[in-house]
Amino acid sequence: MQQARSETTIDNDVVRVTTWTIGPGQTTGPHRHALDYVVVPVRGGELVMTSADGVTRTTMEPGTSYFRSAGVEHEVSNDGEVTVVFVEVEVV
């Protein structure tokens, strides 16, 4: 799979804000979240989450945000037909 595109627009002492664009056949690669974070979907679709717990599919609904605590380890990939875009806000 190809690498997904990310753009960090704010990175200061309070928050880090990154926009992720994950097209068909793209992945974030395996990573660990060192900070608590909120995800805000902008363009919806289905993504595949792979972690030590297994593989799950998540449907991203625009405007439906969710929170995760620091320590999450996973890889997010898109095996669908539409590009998914979300904003990730990490709390520093």
N, C-alpha and C positions, 0 to 999 in steps of 0.2 A: 504494500500500500504506500501511497505517497503521503508526505507530511502535510498536515492541515496548516492553514495560515492563521497566525495570531498577530494582533497589533495592540501593544500596551499604550494606552492614551493618558493614564494618570499613574504615577508611582511616587508616592510621598510617604511621610511619616504616619499617615492615617490609613490610606487605602491604596490598593493596586487594582486598576481597572483594565481588563484585557478583553478585546473583542475576538472571538474565535469564529472562523469560517471553515466548516468541514464539508467539503464537496464529496460526491460519490467516489468511493475508492480511496478516501483519505483518512488519516489517523493522527491523533495527538502524540502517539508513542506512549510507552509506559511512563508513568510519573507518580510522584507522591505530593500531596498537598500539605505544605508545612503550616498553612494558615487556615482559619475558618473562612468560608466563602459562601457567596450567594450567586446563583446562576439565574440570569434573566433571558429567556429565549426571545429572539427577535424574529427569526424565520424558522418555522417549525418543521418537524420531520422526525424520523426515527433514527436513533443512534444505538450502537452496540457498546456496552460497557463490559470490559473484561478485567476481572480482579482475581485475587486468591480464592474468593468465594464462588467463582464460576463466571458464566456469561449471562448477561441480562440485556433485554431490549428496553429502551426508554423512549417514549414519545414526548417530544418537546412541543409544548403548546405556547405560541407567542403570548407574552404577558403573564404567564403562570410561572412565578419564581419559586425557587426552592433553596434551602440552606443545607450545608454540610459542614461538619466539624473537621478541624485539622486532622491529618493522619490518613485520609483516604488515599489508597493506592490503587490505580486503575489505568486502563488505556481506553480511550474513547475513539470509536471508528464509525464510519458511515458506509454501509454496504447497500444503501438504498439508491434511489434515482434522483433525489432532490438535495440541494445544498442546504445545510442547517447553519444558522448563525445564532450565537448567543453571546451575551456580555457576562463576564465573570468578575465579580467584585470581591477581592480578598481583603480581609480586615487585618491590618498590620498591628 
